[in-house]
């Protein structure tokens, strides 16, 4: 018997956002910003020094934005993989709420 088909990536991403909420959104946009800045820095290193307001710099930023949009499937996979891992690490490091209470009388 064949296993059930996996849902499309977009549907899995929607379910992830519903299940993990703000953590999934924060992970997704953190990856987005890091990739965009990384691409912009790599492209700016290849061009001669120019003022930040020059047309050349704006072109580099536009190219980094387009490249970042093309990397969306990889960013989605990163979000799907990292969010459950980060939630597990967060829960493991967080103390239970009752740890700071003094021991009660034994009854």
N, CA, C and O atoms as a GROMACS GRO file, in nm:
protein
  428
    1UNK      N    1   0.085  -0.117   0.000
    1UNK     CA    2   0.000   0.000   0.000
    1UNK      C    3   0.089   0.124   0.000
    1UNK      O    4   0.183   0.133   0.079
    2UNK      N    5   0.061   0.215  -0.085
    2UNK     CA    6   0.143   0.336  -0.099
    2UNK      C    7   0.110   0.435   0.014
    2UNK      O    8  -0.005   0.446   0.055
    3UNK      N    9   0.213   0.506   0.062
    3UNK     CA   10   0.186   0.607   0.166
    3UNK      C   11   0.103   0.721   0.108
    3UNK      O   12   0.105   0.745  -0.012
    4UNK      N   13   0.029   0.791   0.196
    4UNK     CA   14  -0.052   0.902   0.144
    4UNK      C   15   0.038   1.011   0.087
    4UNK      O   16   0.148   1.034   0.137
    5UNK      N   17  -0.008   1.078  -0.017
    5UNK     CA   18   0.076   1.182  -0.078
    5UNK      C   19   0.096   1.299   0.018
    5UNK      O   20   0.006   1.336   0.093
    6UNK      N   21   0.214   1.357   0.014
    6UNK     CA   22   0.241   1.472   0.100
    6UNK      C   23   0.176   1.596   0.039
    6UNK      O   24   0.173   1.611  -0.083
    7UNK      N   25   0.125   1.684   0.124
    7UNK     CA   26   0.061   1.805   0.071
    7UNK      C   27   0.166   1.897   0.008
    7UNK      O   28   0.285   1.885   0.038
    8UNK      N   29   0.123   1.988  -0.078
    8UNK     CA   30   0.218   2.081  -0.139
    8UNK      C   31   0.288   2.166  -0.034
    8UNK      O   32   0.238   2.184   0.077
    9UNK      N   33   0.403   2.218  -0.072
    9UNK     CA   34   0.485   2.297   0.022
    9UNK      C   35   0.408   2.417   0.076
    9UNK      O   36   0.420   2.450   0.194
   10UNK      N   37   0.330   2.482  -0.009
   10UNK     CA   38   0.254   2.599   0.035
   10UNK      C   39   0.155   2.561   0.146
   10UNK      O   40   0.140   2.635   0.243
   11UNK      N   41   0.090   2.446   0.131
   11UNK     CA   42  -0.006   2.402   0.233
   11UNK      C   43   0.066   2.366   0.363
   11UNK      O   44   0.017   2.397   0.471
   12UNK      N   45   0.181   2.302   0.353
   12UNK     CA   46   0.257   2.270   0.474
   12UNK      C   47   0.302   2.396   0.545
   12UNK      O   48   0.302   2.402   0.668
   13UNK      N   49   0.341   2.499   0.468
   13UNK     CA   50   0.384   2.626   0.527
   13UNK      C   51   0.267   2.694   0.597
   13UNK      O   52   0.285   2.750   0.706
   14UNK      N   53   0.148   2.690   0.538
   14UNK     CA   54   0.030   2.748   0.602
   14UNK      C   55   0.000   2.678   0.734
   14UNK      O   56  -0.027   2.743   0.836
   15UNK      N   57   0.006   2.545   0.733
   15UNK     CA   58  -0.019   2.470   0.856
   15UNK      C   59   0.086   2.501   0.963
   15UNK      O   60   0.054   2.509   1.082
   16UNK      N   61   0.210   2.518   0.920
   16UNK     CA   62   0.317   2.552   1.013
   16UNK      C   63   0.289   2.687   1.078
   16UNK      O   64   0.308   2.702   1.199
   17UNK      N   65   0.246   2.786   1.001
   17UNK     CA   66   0.216   2.918   1.057
   17UNK      C   67   0.099   2.910   1.154
   17UNK      O   68   0.098   2.980   1.255
   18UNK      N   69   0.000   2.826   1.126
   18UNK     CA   70  -0.113   2.811   1.217
   18UNK      C   71  -0.068   2.743   1.346
   18UNK      O   72  -0.106   2.784   1.456
   19UNK      N   73   0.013   2.638   1.334
   19UNK     CA   74   0.054   2.561   1.451
   19UNK      C   75   0.156   2.635   1.538
   19UNK      O   76   0.144   2.634   1.660
   20UNK      N   77   0.255   2.699   1.478
   20UNK     CA   78   0.364   2.759   1.554
   20UNK      C   79   0.350   2.910   1.570
   20UNK      O   80   0.422   2.970   1.650
   21UNK      N   81   0.259   2.972   1.498
   21UNK     CA   82   0.228   3.113   1.517
   21UNK      C   83   0.345   3.207   1.495
   21UNK      O   84   0.412   3.203   1.391
   22UNK      N   85   0.369   3.293   1.594
   22UNK     CA   86   0.468   3.400   1.582
   22UNK      C   87   0.609   3.345   1.562
   22UNK      O   88   0.691   3.408   1.495
   23UNK      N   89   0.639   3.229   1.620
   23UNK     CA   90   0.773   3.172   1.603
   23UNK      C   91   0.799   3.140   1.456
   23UNK      O   92   0.908   3.169   1.406
   24UNK      N   93   0.703   3.081   1.387
   24UNK     CA   94   0.721   3.048   1.245
   24UNK      C   95   0.737   3.174   1.162
   24UNK      O   96   0.820   3.178   1.070
   25UNK      N   97   0.660   3.276   1.193
   25UNK     CA   98   0.670   3.401   1.118
   25UNK      C   99   0.806   3.466   1.142
   25UNK      O  100   0.869   3.515   1.049
   26UNK      N  101   0.851   3.466   1.268
   26UNK     CA  102   0.981   3.524   1.301
   26UNK      C  103   1.094   3.448   1.231
   26UNK      O  104   1.187   3.511   1.179
   27UNK      N  105   1.088   3.317   1.229
   27UNK     CA  106   1.192   3.237   1.162
   27UNK      C  107   1.192   3.266   1.012
   27UNK      O  108   1.298   3.284   0.952
   28UNK      N  109   1.074   3.272   0.953
   28UNK     CA  110   1.064   3.295   0.808
   28UNK      C  111   1.123   3.431   0.771
   28UNK      O  112   1.202   3.441   0.677
   29UNK      N  113   1.086   3.535   0.843
   29UNK     CA  114   1.135   3.668   0.807
   29UNK      C  115   1.281   3.689   0.847
   29UNK      O  116   1.351   3.769   0.785
   30UNK      N  117   1.328   3.619   0.948
   30UNK     CA  118   1.471   3.625   0.981
   30UNK      C  119   1.553   3.565   0.867
   30UNK      O  120   1.655   3.622   0.828
   31UNK      N  121   1.509   3.451   0.816
   31UNK     CA  122   1.578   3.390   0.702
   31UNK      C  123   1.572   3.483   0.581
   31UNK      O  124   1.670   3.497   0.508
   32UNK      N  125   1.456   3.546   0.558
   32UNK     CA  126   1.439   3.638   0.446
   32UNK      C  127   1.539   3.752   0.453
   32UNK      O  128   1.607   3.782   0.355
   33UNK      N  129   1.548   3.816   0.569
   33UNK     CA  130   1.638   3.932   0.584
   33UNK      C  131   1.784   3.888   0.572
   33UNK      O  132   1.864   3.957   0.507
   34UNK      N  133   1.820   3.775   0.632
   34UNK     CA  134   1.959   3.729   0.624
   34UNK      C  135   2.000   3.697   0.480
   34UNK      O  136   2.111   3.730   0.439
   35UNK      N  137   1.912   3.634   0.406
   35UNK     CA  138   1.943   3.602   0.266
   35UNK      C  139   1.954   3.729   0.183
   35UNK      O  140   2.046   3.744   0.103
   36UNK      N  141   1.860   3.822   0.204
   36UNK     CA  142   1.863   3.948   0.127
   36UNK      C  143   1.990   4.026   0.157
   36UNK      O  144   2.056   4.074   0.064
   37UNK      N  145   2.025   4.040   0.284
   37UNK     CA  146   2.147   4.113   0.319
   37UNK      C  147   2.272   4.041   0.270
   37UNK      O  148   2.367   4.105   0.223
   38UNK      N  149   2.273   3.911   0.280
   38UNK     CA  150   2.388   3.834   0.233
   38UNK      C  151   2.409   3.851   0.083
   38UNK      O  152   2.522   3.871   0.038
   39UNK      N  153   2.300   3.841   0.007
   39UNK     CA  154   2.312   3.859  -0.138
   39UNK      C  155   2.356   4.001  -0.172
   39UNK      O  156   2.440   4.021  -0.260
   40UNK      N  157   2.300   4.100  -0.103
   40UNK     CA  158   2.338   4.239  -0.131
   40UNK      C  159   2.485   4.262  -0.099
   40UNK      O  160   2.556   4.328  -0.176
   41UNK      N  161   2.533   4.208   0.012
   41UNK     CA  162   2.673   4.226   0.049
   41UNK      C  163   2.767   4.158  -0.049
   41UNK      O  164   2.871   4.213  -0.084
   42UNK      N  165   2.729   4.040  -0.094
   42UNK     CA  166   2.813   3.970  -0.192
   42UNK      C  167   2.819   4.049  -0.322
   42UNK      O  168   2.926   4.063  -0.382
   43UNK      N  169   2.704   4.100  -0.366
   43UNK     CA  170   2.702   4.176  -0.491
   43UNK      C  171   2.773   4.310  -0.478
   43UNK      O  172   2.837   4.355  -0.573
   44UNK      N  173   2.764   4.373  -0.364
   44UNK     CA  174   2.832   4.501  -0.343
   44UNK      C  175   2.984   4.484  -0.335
   44UNK      O  176   3.058   4.576  -0.372
   45UNK      N  177   3.030   4.370  -0.288
   45UNK     CA  178   3.173   4.344  -0.281
   45UNK      C  179   3.234   4.330  -0.420
   45UNK      O  180   3.353   4.355  -0.438
   46UNK      N  181   3.154   4.292  -0.516
   46UNK     CA  182   3.204   4.272  -0.652
   46UNK      C  183   3.208   4.400  -0.732
   46UNK      O  184   3.269   4.403  -0.839
   47UNK      N  185   3.146   4.506  -0.684
   47UNK     CA  186   3.144   4.632  -0.757
   47UNK      C  187   3.240   4.730  -0.690
   47UNK      O  188   3.264   4.720  -0.570
   48UNK      N  189   3.294   4.824  -0.764
   48UNK     CA  190   3.382   4.924  -0.703
   48UNK      C  191   3.304   5.010  -0.604
   48UNK      O  192   3.181   5.018  -0.611
   49UNK      N  193   3.376   5.073  -0.514
   49UNK     CA  194   3.312   5.155  -0.411
   49UNK      C  195   3.230   5.266  -0.475
   49UNK      O  196   3.277   5.336  -0.564
   50UNK      N  197   3.107   5.279  -0.428
   50UNK     CA  198   3.017   5.382  -0.479
   50UNK      C  199   2.933   5.431  -0.363
   50UNK      O  200   2.910   5.357  -0.267
   51UNK      N  201   2.886   5.554  -0.369
   51UNK     CA  202   2.799   5.602  -0.262
   51UNK      C  203   2.673   5.518  -0.252
   51UNK      O  204   2.628   5.461  -0.351
   52UNK      N  205   2.615   5.510  -0.133
   52UNK     CA  206   2.498   5.425  -0.112
   52UNK      C  207   2.376   5.473  -0.189
   52UNK      O  208   2.281   5.396  -0.207
   53UNK      N  209   2.375   5.596  -0.235
   53UNK     CA  210   2.260   5.646  -0.308
   53UNK      C  211   2.278   5.640  -0.459
   53UNK      O  212   2.193   5.690  -0.532
   54UNK      N  213   2.384   5.582  -0.505
   54UNK     CA  214   2.408   5.579  -0.650
   54UNK      C  215   2.314   5.480  -0.718
   54UNK      O  216   2.259   5.390  -0.654
   55UNK      N  217   2.296   5.497  -0.846
   55UNK     CA  218   2.210   5.408  -0.924
   55UNK      C  219   2.268   5.267  -0.926
   55UNK      O  220   2.194   5.168  -0.930
   56UNK      N  221   2.400   5.258  -0.923
   56UNK     CA  222   2.464   5.126  -0.923
   56UNK      C  223   2.426   5.048  -0.797
   56UNK      O  224   2.394   4.929  -0.804
   57UNK      N  225   2.430   5.114  -0.682
   57UNK     CA  226   2.395   5.048  -0.557
   57UNK      C  227   2.248   5.010  -0.555
   57UNK      O  228   2.213   4.901  -0.508
   58UNK      N  229   2.162   5.096  -0.606
   58UNK     CA  230   2.020   5.063  -0.612
   58UNK      C  231   1.995   4.944  -0.706
   58UNK      O  232   1.907   4.862  -0.681
   59UNK      N  233   2.072   4.937  -0.814
   59UNK     CA  234   2.062   4.822  -0.904
   59UNK      C  235   2.105   4.692  -0.836
   59UNK      O  236   2.044   4.587  -0.857
   60UNK      N  237   2.210   4.701  -0.756
   60UNK     CA  238   2.256   4.583  -0.683
   60UNK      C  239   2.150   4.538  -0.584
   60UNK      O  240   2.124   4.418  -0.572
   61UNK      N  241   2.089   4.632  -0.514
   61UNK     CA  242   1.984   4.596  -0.418
   61UNK      C  243   1.862   4.536  -0.489
   61UNK      O  244   1.801   4.442  -0.438
   62UNK      N  245   1.828   4.589  -0.606
   62UNK     CA  246   1.717   4.532  -0.683
   62UNK      C  247   1.750   4.390  -0.729
   62UNK      O  248   1.665   4.302  -0.723
   63UNK      N  249   1.873   4.369  -0.773
   63UNK     CA  250   1.914   4.234  -0.814
   63UNK      C  251   1.914   4.139  -0.696
   63UNK      O  252   1.876   4.022  -0.711
   64UNK      N  253   1.955   4.186  -0.578
   64UNK     CA  254   1.952   4.102  -0.459
   64UNK      C  255   1.809   4.066  -0.421
   64UNK      O  256   1.782   3.955  -0.377
   65UNK      N  257   1.718   4.161  -0.438
   65UNK     CA  258   1.577   4.135  -0.409
   65UNK      C  259   1.521   4.028  -0.503
   65UNK      O  260   1.450   3.938  -0.459
   66UNK      N  261   1.552   4.039  -0.632
   66UNK     CA  262   1.504   3.940  -0.728
   66UNK      C  263   1.564   3.803  -0.698
   66UNK      O  264   1.493   3.702  -0.702
   67UNK      N  265   1.692   3.799  -0.667
   67UNK     CA  266   1.756   3.671  -0.633
   67UNK      C  267   1.695   3.613  -0.506
   67UNK      O  268   1.680   3.491  -0.494
   68UNK      N  269   1.660   3.700  -0.412
   68UNK     CA  270   1.598   3.654  -0.289
   68UNK      C  271   1.460   3.594  -0.317
   68UNK      O  272   1.423   3.494  -0.257
   69UNK      N  273   1.385   3.654  -0.408
   69UNK     CA  274   1.254   3.599  -0.445
   69UNK      C  275   1.270   3.463  -0.513
   69UNK      O  276   1.188   3.373  -0.493
   70UNK      N  277   1.375   3.447  -0.593
   70UNK     CA  278   1.399   3.318  -0.657
   70UNK      C  279   1.438   3.210  -0.556
   70UNK      O  280   1.419   3.091  -0.581
   71UNK      N  281   1.493   3.253  -0.443
   71UNK     CA  282   1.533   3.157  -0.339
   71UNK      C  283   1.418   3.123  -0.244
   71UNK      O  284   1.440   3.054  -0.144
   72UNK      N  285   1.297   3.168  -0.272
   72UNK     CA  286   1.182   3.145  -0.185
   72UNK      C  287   1.160   2.997  -0.153
   72UNK      O  288   1.134   2.966  -0.037
   73UNK      N  289   1.168   2.905  -0.249
   73UNK     CA  290   1.148   2.765  -0.213
   73UNK      C  291   1.249   2.715  -0.110
   73UNK      O  292   1.214   2.637  -0.021
   74UNK      N  293   1.373   2.760  -0.121
   74UNK     CA  294   1.473   2.718  -0.022
   74UNK      C  295   1.446   2.780   0.114
   74UNK      O  296   1.466   2.715   0.216
   75UNK      N  297   1.400   2.905   0.116
   75UNK     CA  298   1.367   2.969   0.243
   75UNK      C  299   1.248   2.900   0.309
   75UNK      O  300   1.244   2.884   0.431
   76UNK      N  301   1.150   2.858   0.227
   76UNK     CA  302   1.034   2.788   0.281
   76UNK      C  303   1.077   2.654   0.343
   76UNK      O  304   1.030   2.618   0.450
   77UNK      N  305   1.165   2.584   0.275
   77UNK     CA  306   1.215   2.457   0.331
   77UNK      C  307   1.292   2.481   0.461
   77UNK      O  308   1.280   2.403   0.556
   78UNK      N  309   1.370   2.589   0.465
   78UNK     CA  310   1.442   2.623   0.587
   78UNK      C  311   1.347   2.654   0.702
   78UNK      O  312   1.371   2.614   0.816
   79UNK      N  313   1.238   2.725   0.672
   79UNK     CA  314   1.139   2.755   0.774
   79UNK      C  315   1.073   2.628   0.823
   79UNK      O  316   1.054   2.609   0.943
   80UNK      N  317   1.037   2.539   0.729
   80UNK     CA  318   0.973   2.413   0.768
   80UNK      C  319   1.064   2.326   0.853
   80UNK      O  320   1.017   2.254   0.941
   81UNK      N  321   1.194   2.332   0.828
   81UNK     CA  322   1.288   2.249   0.903
   81UNK      C  323   1.328   2.311   1.036
   81UNK      O  324   1.341   2.240   1.136
   82UNK      N  325   1.348   2.443   1.039
   82UNK     CA  326   1.402   2.507   1.160
   82UNK      C  327   1.298   2.536   1.268
   82UNK      O  328   1.331   2.533   1.387
   83UNK      N  329   1.174   2.565   1.230
   83UNK     CA  330   1.075   2.608   1.329
   83UNK      C  331   1.046   2.500   1.433
   83UNK      O  332   1.050   2.531   1.552
   84UNK      N  333   1.018   2.374   1.396
   84UNK     CA  334   0.996   2.273   1.500
   84UNK      C  335   1.120   2.251   1.587
   84UNK      O  336   1.109   2.227   1.707
   85UNK      N  337   1.238   2.259   1.526
   85UNK     CA  338   1.362   2.242   1.602
   85UNK      C  339   1.379   2.354   1.703
   85UNK      O  340   1.414   2.328   1.819
   86UNK      N  341   1.356   2.478   1.662
   86UNK     CA  342   1.370   2.591   1.754
   86UNK      C  343   1.266   2.586   1.866
   86UNK      O  344   1.295   2.623   1.980
   87UNK      N  345   1.145   2.541   1.834
   87UNK     CA  346   1.043   2.529   1.939
   87UNK      C  347   1.083   2.423   2.041
   87UNK      O  348   1.065   2.442   2.161
   88UNK      N  349   1.138   2.312   1.995
   88UNK     CA  350   1.182   2.208   2.089
   88UNK      C  351   1.296   2.260   2.176
   88UNK      O  352   1.298   2.234   2.297
   89UNK      N  353   1.390   2.332   2.117
   89UNK     CA  354   1.500   2.388   2.196
   89UNK      C  355   1.448   2.491   2.297
   89UNK      O  356   1.494   2.494   2.411
   90UNK      N  357   1.353   2.573   2.255
   90UNK     CA  358   1.294   2.673   2.344
   90UNK      C  359   1.226   2.606   2.464
   90UNK      O  360   1.244   2.649   2.578
   91UNK      N  361   1.150   2.502   2.439
   91UNK     CA  362   1.081   2.432   2.548
   91UNK      C  363   1.179   2.360   2.640
   91UNK      O  364   1.156   2.352   2.761
   92UNK      N  365   1.286   2.310   2.585
   92UNK     CA  366   1.384   2.239   2.666
   92UNK      C  367   1.459   2.334   2.760
   92UNK      O  368   1.489   2.299   2.874
   93UNK      N  369   1.489   2.455   2.711
   93UNK     CA  370   1.566   2.551   2.790
   93UNK      C  371   1.481   2.627   2.891
   93UNK      O  372   1.534   2.679   2.990
   94UNK      N  373   1.352   2.634   2.866
   94UNK     CA  374   1.262   2.709   2.955
   94UNK      C  375   1.234   2.627   3.080
   94UNK      O  376   1.208   2.507   3.074
   95UNK      N  377   1.239   2.695   3.195
   95UNK     CA  378   1.210   2.627   3.320
   95UNK      C  379   1.060   2.607   3.334
   95UNK      O  380   0.982   2.690   3.286
   96UNK      N  381   1.018   2.498   3.398
   96UNK     CA  382   0.876   2.485   3.428
   96UNK      C  383   0.833   2.594   3.526
   96UNK      O  384   0.915   2.641   3.605
   97UNK      N  385   0.709   2.635   3.520
   97UNK     CA  386   0.660   2.749   3.600
   97UNK      C  387   0.667   2.722   3.750
   97UNK      O  388   0.688   2.817   3.826
   98UNK      N  389   0.652   2.602   3.794
   98UNK     CA  390   0.647   2.573   3.938
   98UNK      C  391   0.783   2.552   4.002
   98UNK      O  392   0.788   2.519   4.121
   99UNK      N  393   0.893   2.571   3.932
   99UNK     CA  394   1.026   2.545   3.988
   99UNK      C  395   1.064   2.644   4.097
   99UNK      O  396   1.138   2.608   4.189
  100UNK      N  397   1.016   2.767   4.090
  100UNK     CA  398   1.059   2.870   4.185
  100UNK      C  399   0.977   2.869   4.313
  100UNK      O  400   1.008   2.944   4.406
  101UNK      N  401   0.874   2.789   4.320
  101UNK     CA  402   0.791   2.786   4.439
  101UNK      C  403   0.858   2.705   4.550
  101UNK      O  404   0.918   2.601   4.523
  102UNK      N  405   0.848   2.755   4.675
  102UNK     CA  406   0.905   2.676   4.784
  102UNK      C  407   0.820   2.550   4.804
  102UNK      O  408   0.702   2.548   4.770
  103UNK      N  409   0.881   2.444   4.860
  103UNK     CA  410   0.804   2.322   4.880
  103UNK      C  411   0.691   2.348   4.979
  103UNK      O  412   0.710   2.414   5.081
  104UNK      N  413   0.575   2.296   4.947
  104UNK     CA  414   0.458   2.315   5.032
  104UNK      C  415   0.457   2.214   5.147
  104UNK      O  416   0.538   2.122   5.150
  105UNK      N  417   0.366   2.234   5.239
  105UNK     CA  418   0.358   2.138   5.351
  105UNK      C  419   0.313   2.000   5.299
  105UNK      O  420   0.227   1.989   5.212
  106UNK      N  421   0.373   1.900   5.355
  106UNK     CA  422   0.339   1.765   5.315
  106UNK      C  423   0.206   1.727   5.376
  106UNK      O  424   0.184   1.744   5.496
  107UNK      N  425   0.116   1.676   5.294
  107UNK     CA  426  -0.012   1.635   5.350
  107UNK      C  427  -0.039   1.492   5.319
  107UNK      O  428  -0.143   1.439   5.359
   0.00000   0.00000   0.00000
